[in-house]
Amino acid sequence: MSLVRSLFKLLFLHIPKSLFQIAGIIRIVNRGKRAFRKALREKGLPEDVVDVLVEGGFFVEVDWNRDDF
């Protein structure tokens, strides 16, 4: 009975929770890409340059492990 209960807990609690967290991360990344694209357009860059910068893997790297905060 314990095995069945743990399988149901895994299937109905842990797996959906993980999937929703992954979906949230993807949503945040896509929102960031849209905001970046919008900011580049507002600066007056041509559309082909904006496409290359957004889809070409241009990402701002942030060093989260810095000790000088």
GROMACS elastic network, one bead per residue, 0.5 to 0.9 nm:
[ bonds ]
;  ai    aj funct       b0    kb
    1     4     6  0.52290   500
    1     5     6  0.62402   500
    1     6     6  0.86713   500
    2     5     6  0.50921   500
    2     6     6  0.61374   500
    2     7     6  0.85953   500
    3     6     6  0.51667   500
    3     7     6  0.61582   500
    3     8     6  0.86586   500
    4     7     6  0.51119   500
    4     8     6  0.62169   500
    4     9     6  0.85522   500
    5     8     6  0.51911   500
    5     9     6  0.61223   500
    5    10     6  0.85937   500
    6    10     6  0.61027   500
    6    11     6  0.85927   500
    7    10     6  0.50249   500
    7    11     6  0.60915   500
    7    12     6  0.84893   500
    8    11     6  0.50416   500
    8    12     6  0.58177   500
    8    13     6  0.78548   500
    9    12     6  0.54101   500
    9    13     6  0.53573   500
    9    14     6  0.68094   500
    9    15     6  0.88747   500
   10    13     6  0.56212   500
   10    15     6  0.61230   500
   10    16     6  0.87725   500
   11    14     6  0.64349   500
   11    15     6  0.56547   500
   11    16     6  0.73843   500
   12    15     6  0.66182   500
   12    16     6  0.64261   500
   12    17     6  0.85810   500
   13    16     6  0.58456   500
   13    17     6  0.61496   500
   13    18     6  0.87733   500
   14    17     6  0.51472   500
   14    18     6  0.61973   500
   14    19     6  0.86703   500
   15    18     6  0.51821   500
   15    19     6  0.62066   500
   15    20     6  0.86939   500
   16    19     6  0.50117   500
   16    20     6  0.61140   500
   16    21     6  0.85706   500
   17    20     6  0.52388   500
   17    21     6  0.62762   500
   17    22     6  0.87567   500
   18    21     6  0.50976   500
   18    22     6  0.62599   500
   18    23     6  0.86280   500
   19    22     6  0.51208   500
   19    23     6  0.61506   500
   19    24     6  0.85842   500
   20    24     6  0.61108   500
   20    25     6  0.87018   500
   21    24     6  0.50205   500
   21    25     6  0.63416   500
   21    26     6  0.87470   500
   22    25     6  0.51472   500
   22    26     6  0.63172   500
   22    27     6  0.86171   500
   23    26     6  0.51185   500
   23    27     6  0.61134   500
   23    28     6  0.86908   500
   24    28     6  0.62241   500
   24    29     6  0.86787   500
   25    28     6  0.51774   500
   25    29     6  0.62816   500
   25    30     6  0.86830   500
   26    29     6  0.51451   500
   26    30     6  0.61884   500
   26    31     6  0.85706   500
   27    30     6  0.51908   500
   27    31     6  0.61190   500
   27    32     6  0.86196   500
   28    31     6  0.50346   500
   28    32     6  0.61901   500
   28    33     6  0.87128   500
   29    32     6  0.50874   500
   29    33     6  0.63268   500
   29    34     6  0.87712   500
   30    33     6  0.50425   500
   30    34     6  0.62716   500
   30    35     6  0.86592   500
   31    34     6  0.51322   500
   31    35     6  0.62114   500
   31    36     6  0.85744   500
   32    35     6  0.50787   500
   32    36     6  0.60439   500
   32    37     6  0.85061   500
   33    36     6  0.50442   500
   33    37     6  0.60748   500
   33    38     6  0.85457   500
   33    54     6  0.66941   500
   33    55     6  0.87178   500
   34    37     6  0.50656   500
   34    38     6  0.61231   500
   34    39     6  0.86191   500
   34    54     6  0.86962   500
   35    38     6  0.50268   500
   35    39     6  0.61283   500
   35    40     6  0.86264   500
   36    39     6  0.51413   500
   36    40     6  0.62410   500
   36    41     6  0.86703   500
   36    54     6  0.73586   500
   37    40     6  0.52084   500
   37    41     6  0.62612   500
   37    42     6  0.86942   500
   37    50     6  0.64684   500
   37    51     6  0.79516   500
   37    53     6  0.84679   500
   37    54     6  0.64368   500
   38    41     6  0.51239   500
   38    42     6  0.61817   500
   38    43     6  0.87215   500
   39    42     6  0.50783   500
   39    43     6  0.63474   500
   39    44     6  0.89465   500
   40    43     6  0.51656   500
   40    44     6  0.67552   500
   40    45     6  0.60573   500
   40    46     6  0.87527   500
   40    47     6  0.89881   500
   40    50     6  0.63445   500
   41    44     6  0.52305   500
   41    45     6  0.56001   500
   41    46     6  0.73635   500
   41    47     6  0.73516   500
   41    50     6  0.70598   500
   42    45     6  0.76182   500
   44    47     6  0.89079   500
   45    48     6  0.84067   500
   45    49     6  0.65398   500
   45    50     6  0.65153   500
   46    49     6  0.54304   500
   46    50     6  0.63664   500
   46    51     6  0.88454   500
   47    51     6  0.61867   500
   47    52     6  0.86985   500
   48    51     6  0.50942   500
   48    52     6  0.62981   500
   48    53     6  0.87101   500
   49    52     6  0.51501   500
   49    53     6  0.62031   500
   49    54     6  0.85937   500
   50    53     6  0.52016   500
   50    54     6  0.60462   500
   50    55     6  0.83728   500
   51    54     6  0.52704   500
   51    55     6  0.57680   500
   51    56     6  0.74816   500
   52    55     6  0.55132   500
   52    56     6  0.50004   500
   52    57     6  0.82764   500
   52    58     6  0.83347   500
   53    56     6  0.53085   500
   53    57     6  0.69322   500
   53    58     6  0.54764   500
   53    59     6  0.85676   500
   54    57     6  0.65538   500
   54    58     6  0.61454   500
   54    59     6  0.80841   500
   55    58     6  0.73047   500
   56    59     6  0.89351   500
   62    65     6  0.89106   500
   63    66     6  0.61193   500
   64    67     6  0.88120   500
   66    69     6  0.69171   500
